[in-house]
Amino acid sequence: MHHNGLRTAVLLGGLSALIVAVGAWLGGGTGVRIAFVLALASNGIAYFFSDRIALSAMRARPVSEVEQPTLYRIVRELSTEARQPMPRLYISPTVQPNAFATGRSPRQAAVCVTYGLTKLLDEAELRGVIGHELSHVYNRDILVSSVAGALATMITWLSYVAVFFGGSDDDEGPGFLGALLMMVLGPVAAGMVQMAISRTREFQADESGARLTGDPLALASALRKIEMGARRLPLPENSRLTSASHMMIANPFSGSGFGRLFSTHPPTSERVARLERMAGYRR
């Protein structure tokens, strides 16, 4: 928990430094003062509203127990088993099978599944996926993941601001070339923020989730199905989705475009092999 808190502080501090540097570049002393205020506001938004940003990117809505009784029962049983508060539940209309958890802590956590996931997996596999996502919550790594996603969105937005308010081509501002550079480097910087998130967190969530459910093979089977479904139905690589993609249980993109820069997922085959070893399988 302490380590993830430190990494979150570093991410917020890095965003502040970037905003102030751009402010100085665009507006000198006045730009620095404006950028400082903007940095404070951005940090507050990233920390307190990161969950809403991620859920909005997937067009997720709260789901009731009447709509998804099986999902509610699984989450309630696993939360009780872990002696943790039950998170808020959301569903995204996306037909691609996927899921993610977001929020600052177990009390503010939310778990989101896509419509496609509920149609593709059987109950044991869905239980494995929910166990994985709840483990992200209980391992306390959703804070840094959620904040990183919000910061990535803001950095991309900052690059667009540089395009529209970049000044002229003289020495008083970055000019067209400087604005173009910011437009290119903004999404790259967002990718670097997300790449700072350790890929081992997925292995840890797989292991913790499998121990919580007691069924590593169900999660392994779910991961295979999710990967195949994501390949058949890749999501469009727009800035909002790429900024939230690192929180999903599987890479939602095709892997051939810009979205691959944002991927923090280890190979599914390696995740499956580890889960099979947990179940006693030897290769």
N, C-alpha and C positions, 0 to 999 in steps of 0.2 A: 504494500500500500504506500509506504514511504517513497519507494523508488518511482512508482507511477506518479505520485504527487510532485516529485522533483522534476520528472520529465515534462509534466504539464506546465510547471512554472517556466521551464526553459522554452517551451513552445510559445507561451504567451509573451515572454520577454523577447523572443526572436521576432515575433510579429510586430511588437512595439518598435523595435529597432528598425525594422524594414519600413514601417510607416513613417517614422520620423526622418529616416534617410531620404525617402521619396519626397517628403514635404520640404526638406531643405533643398533638394535638387530642383523642385518645381517653383518654390516660392521664397527661398532664402529664410531670413529670420521669421517673417510672418508665416511662411509655410511650416516651419518647425512648430510654432505655437499651435497652429490649426491641427497639424499632424499629431501633436501630443494629446490633444483632446480627443481626436479620432481614435488614437491608440487605446486610450482608456475605455472609450465606448465599445471598441471592437473586442477588447478583452472581456468586458462584462457580458457582451452578447455571446461570445464563444463559450464562456463558462456557464452562464445561466440558461441559454437557449439552444445549446448544441443539439439536444435531443429533438427539439422541434424542427431544426434545420434538416436533420437527417430524415425524420419522418415525412417532412414536406417534400423532400427530394424524391421519395418513393410514393408520393400521393397516398400515404397511409391514413387510415381512419380508425378510431376506436372500434373494437368489435365486442359485442355482447355475448353473454353466456348462452343466450337463446340461439344466436346465430352459429356459434362454434362450441357446442357443449364438450366435445372430445378434447379440443385444445385447452379449454378452461380446466377440465378435470386433470389433464396431464400436468399443466403448470401448477395447479393447486397442490397436487400430490408431491411433485418434486420440490416445490418451495417448502412444504411442510416437512418433508424428509430432510432438507438442508437446514431447517429451523431459521428460515429467512422470510422477509415480507414478500407477498405476491406482487410481481411487477404489473404494470399496466399492459394490456394486450392490444395490438393493432394488426390490421390486415391491409396489405397493399393489393390493388387490383391487377398487378403485374402477373402475366401468365408464366413468366420464367420462374422456376422453383428456386427460392432463396429465402434467407432469414437473417436477421441481425438483432443485436441488443444495443441500447443506447441509454444515456443518462449519467448523472454525476455519482450516484451511489445506489446501493440496493433499494433504498427508500424512494428514490426518484427514477428508478429504472423502468424501461419499457422494452418489451420484446415484440418484434414485428415479423410476421410471416407473410409470404406472398400467396395469392390465390392459387397460383400454380403449384406451390409446395403442398397445400392441403389436398389437392387432387392427385398428386403423384405418389405420395408416400403412404404406406400403411401405418397403423397406429404405433407399432413398435419403432419404426423408422422415425416417425414424427416425434416420438418420445426421446429418441436419441438426439435429434436436432435441438429440441427444447433443452435437454440436459446440457448440450454444448453451449447454447446461448446463455443459460443461467449461470454456467461456470464462468463465462466472461464477466458476468455481474459479480459473482462471489469472489473471483480472483482480483477484483478491483482494477481491471484493465480497460473498462468501458469509459472511464473518465478521460484518459489520455486519447483513446480512439475517438471519442465524441468531440473533444476539443480540437483534435487534429483535423477532423472533417470540417468543422466550422471555420477553422483558420484557413484551410485550403480554399474554401469558398470565398473567403474575404480577400485572400491574396490574388485570386483570379479576378475578382471584382476590382481590386486596386490597379491591376494592369490595364483594365478597360478605362478607368479614370484617367490614367496617364495618357491614353490615346486621345481622349476628348479635351483634356486640359493641359496638354503637353507644351503649350507655348509655341514660339516661333523657332526658326532654324538658326537664330543667333545665339550668343553666349548667355542669354538670360534664361534659357530653359532647355530642356532636353531635345526639343525640336522633333521632327518627324522620325528620324532614326532612333532617337532615344525612346520615343513613345512606342515605336515598333519593337524595340528591344524589350521594353517592359511587357508588351503584349505577348511576346514569345516566352520571356522568362517567368511571367506570373504563373502560368500553369505548371511550368517546370519546378518552380519553388514550391508550389502546392504538392507536387509529387514527392519532392524531397522531404517535406514535412511528414507525409504519410509513410514514406520509406523509413523514417526514423522509428516507426513502430516495429518492434521486434516480431519476426515471423514465428518465433518460438511460442508466442501467445496462442496460436492456433493449435499447436501440439499440446500445450498445457490444457487448453479448454477441451480438446478431444479426450484427453486422459481423465480430467476431472469430471467431465460429463458422462463418460463411460462408467466411471466408478459410482456416480450418483444414480444412474439408471440400472447399473448392474448388467448392461448388455452392450459391450463394445462392438459386436458384430452388426447390431441393428444400425448403429451410427455409421459403420463402414459401408453398409449397403446403401444407406441414405446418401452418403457422400458420392458414391458412384452414380446414383440416379441424378443427383443434383448437378454434377459435372456434365453429364450427358445432356440434361435439359438446358443448362446454361449455354452449351455449345450450339444446340439447335435453335435456341431463342435468345441470342445475345441482346443485351440492352443497348440503346443508343449511347454513344460516348459523349454526352454533353457535360458541361462543367458541373452541374448540380449532382449528377449521378456519379461522376468520377470522384467527387469529393466525399461521397458516402460509401464508395465501393469497398474500401478496406475493412469496413465493419461487417460485411456480409460473410456468410459461412463459406461461400465459394466465389471466385472471380466472376462477376456478371457479364464481362465483355468477351469479345471473340478472341482477344489476345493478339490480334494482328494490327491494331490501330494504336492511337495515342493512349488509350486506356491501360495498355500494358505498363506504362510508366508509373501508374498508380497502384499496381497490384502488390499486395503484401502477403499473398497466400502461398504457402509451400505447395509442392506438387501433391495432388490428391492421392496418387499412387503411394507416396511415402506415408501420408496420413493413414491410409487404409492398412498398409503393412504394419504400422505401429499398433493399430487397434487389433489387428489379427494376432499379433504377438501377445497382446494383453489377454486375448481369449485362449492362448495356449497353442496357437497355430505356429508351425515352424516351416520356413521355406528352404 
